[in-house]
């Protein structure tokens, strides 16, 4: 089932998904879709992601990121225009912005999925950073921008540099572990336990269905 076929509630994000790239975001997007939510996953349609708006969100969230243009912090209305008016849940592309989204959508449920940093980091590096910051990656995104007006490279580079508080790729590894730890610590500090589900891959449907009282016998597979 495509992840975006369900109708959206239209009232903003109803779930904030806390899990960085390479932490089962595609699998979780499919699960949310089966539960009836309208879900955005970035790799479903890479070229039609709202790259200019994602770049603007990165600049607003991390004003000191290289190449950032001056912007006011994003408001609820800005997040609605980016995702909230069309989707119930955004998995991978929204993951670096969860702190801002939790504040913008105080009634949204929060699902937290975490991997051990030492197992996650090599996957994230090889699949995300290496493909973006190499000469080949820069050339590909340059061509996409100038030939098709797709700002994917500039947007996602600003997201990663901003998230890790880095000025360049070389700066990222030294602070990556602390940034990862702080990412989850911020969520735990902001979101009370009754609004938050700590989900582990392999837990099955039970915790998800119970969390939203969306129990359906035909999908309960525990």
WOPE-V208603 format. One record per helix or strand of 2 or more residues. SS is the DSSP state (helix for helix, strand for strand). FROM is the first residue (numbers start at 1). LEN is the number of residues. If there is no record, write none. Layout:
((SS/FROM/LEN) (SS/FROM/LEN))
This chain:
((strand/15/4) (helix/25/10) (strand/39/2) (helix/42/3) (helix/46/3) (helix/51/11) (helix/76/9) (strand/89/2) (helix/95/10) (strand/109/5) (helix/117/17) (helix/135/14) (helix/152/13) (helix/169/22) (helix/193/3) (strand/196/4) (helix/205/8) (helix/217/3))
